[in-house]
Amino acid sequence: MVEPINLNKARKAKAKAEKTQKAAENRIKFGRTKTEKQRDRLEAERRHKLVDDSQRED
């Protein structure tokens, strides 16, 4: 015979897993220092400028 499951516990476990996943995503997305953000922004600007400068004029 199959063991009955407690739906309340299953619902809470699912909510906890989703909350943990969301927290991990936020740590990756927002867990950077000001220096890291500035470095990434400057690198993106450099790449953008390189592409713009390498385009031929018509």
DRENDO-1510 file (C-alpha; in Angstrom, 1 decimal, always signed):
<recs>
REC; n; res; u; v; w
REC; 1; MET; +0.0; +0.0; +0.0 .
REC; 2; VAL; +1.2; +3.5; -0.8 .
REC; 3; GLU; +2.1; +5.8; +2.1 .
REC; 4; PRO; -0.2; +8.8; +2.4 .
REC; 5; ILE; +1.5; +12.2; +2.0 .
REC; 6; ASN; +0.8; +15.3; +3.9 .
REC; 7; LEU; -0.2; +17.8; +1.3 .
REC; 8; ASN; +0.5; +20.7; +3.7 .
REC; 9; LYS; +4.1; +19.5; +4.2 .
REC; 10; ALA; +4.6; +19.0; +0.4 .
REC; 11; ARG; +3.3; +22.5; -0.3 .
REC; 12; LYS; +5.6; +24.0; +2.2 .
REC; 13; ALA; +8.6; +22.0; +0.9 .
REC; 14; LYS; +7.9; +23.2; -2.6 .
REC; 15; ALA; +7.6; +26.8; -1.5 .
REC; 16; LYS; +10.9; +26.5; +0.4 .
REC; 17; ALA; +12.7; +25.0; -2.6 .
REC; 18; GLU; +11.4; +27.9; -4.9 .
REC; 19; LYS; +12.5; +30.5; -2.3 .
REC; 20; THR; +15.9; +28.9; -2.1 .
REC; 21; GLN; +16.2; +28.9; -5.9 .
REC; 22; LYS; +15.2; +32.6; -6.1 .
REC; 23; ALA; +17.7; +33.5; -3.4 .
REC; 24; ALA; +20.5; +31.8; -5.3 .
REC; 25; GLU; +19.5; +33.7; -8.5 .
REC; 26; ASN; +19.5; +37.0; -6.6 .
REC; 27; ARG; +22.9; +36.3; -5.1 .
REC; 28; ILE; +24.3; +35.9; -8.6 .
REC; 29; LYS; +22.5; +38.9; -10.0 .
REC; 30; PHE; +22.9; +41.4; -7.3 .
REC; 31; GLY; +25.7; +40.1; -5.2 .
REC; 32; ARG; +28.5; +42.0; -6.9 .
REC; 33; THR; +30.6; +44.8; -5.4 .
REC; 34; LYS; +30.6; +48.3; -6.8 .
REC; 35; THR; +34.0; +47.8; -8.3 .
REC; 36; GLU; +32.9; +44.6; -10.1 .
REC; 37; LYS; +29.9; +46.4; -11.5 .
REC; 38; GLN; +32.0; +49.4; -12.7 .
REC; 39; ARG; +34.6; +47.0; -14.3 .
REC; 40; ASP; +31.8; +45.2; -16.2 .
REC; 41; ARG; +30.2; +48.4; -17.3 .
REC; 42; LEU; +33.6; +49.8; -18.6 .
REC; 43; GLU; +34.3; +46.5; -20.4 .
REC; 44; ALA; +30.9; +46.6; -22.1 .
REC; 45; GLU; +31.5; +50.2; -23.2 .
REC; 46; ARG; +34.9; +49.3; -24.5 .
REC; 47; ARG; +33.5; +46.4; -26.6 .
REC; 48; HIS; +30.7; +48.6; -27.9 .
REC; 49; LYS; +33.1; +51.3; -28.9 .
REC; 50; LEU; +35.3; +48.7; -30.6 .
REC; 51; VAL; +32.4; +47.5; -32.7 .
REC; 52; ASP; +31.3; +51.1; -33.6 .
REC; 53; ASP; +34.8; +52.2; -34.5 .
REC; 54; SER; +35.3; +49.2; -36.8 .
REC; 55; GLN; +32.2; +49.8; -38.9 .
REC; 56; ARG; +32.9; +51.2; -42.3 .
REC; 57; GLU; +31.4; +54.6; -43.3 .
REC; 58; ASP; +29.2; +54.6; -46.4 .
</recs>
